[in-house]
Amino acid sequence: MQVSLDQLINIIMARLEAIEMSMEDLKFRTNIALRVLYKNEILTEENLVEAIKDEFKAHTELEGKKVELPDDKAKEMSNDILNWVKNDLEEMKKKMQEYEEQLKSLMQQEAMNTPDISVAPADLLNQLDQMKKTPKGGNNGGLIF
């Protein structure tokens, strides 16, 4: 059985779309569950900080490392999660704007530090070959080596 490259790509893209839909559904359900927990006062900042630290500890121990998450980082992460759960759109917009500004400044720094690499048009080699074949001194010009 032969499968063309287009068929293979279509199968992979269909699988990726299915995974993306599943992820969006999972995210939607998780957000609802978190909002219910918050409204019933089960999800608090203290509980969330503790859960974040526990999760971080579990991941680092699985990797064989003994690293603890600083309290300020755990609180920052819990604040971000709580802002999402509370639907604090103004705070989220502010964070996104700060992130975009940081990203722009990093991109500008990167642009200043990297050399310019220009890409020649696809038919440049054909044009150069034609220039080599034409006699020098004509209107077509010639390539000087």
KAHURA-V436125 format. One record per helix or strand. SS is the DSSP state (~ for helix, > for strand). FROM is the first residue (numbers start at 1). LEN is the number of residues. If there is no record, write none. Layout:
SS;FROM;LEN / SS;FROM;LEN
//
This chain:
~;5;35 / ~;45;18 / ~;71;15 / ~;89;25 / ~;124;10
//
